[in-house]
């Protein structure tokens, strides 16, 4: 019985590199070009507005966002994805301003 277990372990070891290789291919990320506050920017395809805000070092609760000329509700930041060619205006609210 022990031989069977070792054979199983060997099979698992042989399969692991192939799995790792698939993972590498799956992690290939497509980039898209957008405009943020008038400046071109490259981001991962499918990134959400929330992700972009975090990437810019801002917090969701302190910004107002306009996507392609339309105001975006804060509640939709995590659902709204950014597509190639999108134009976003992200303004940080400053208390006492």
Secondary structure as UniProt FT lines:
FT   HELIX           2..26
FT   STRAND          31..36
FT   TURN            37..38
FT   STRAND          39..44
FT   TURN            45..46
FT   HELIX           49..55
FT   TURN            56..57
FT   HELIX           60..62
FT   STRAND          63..67
FT   TURN            68..69
FT   STRAND          70..72
FT   HELIX           74..76
FT   TURN            77..79
FT   TURN            84..85
FT   STRAND          87..92
FT   TURN            95..96
//
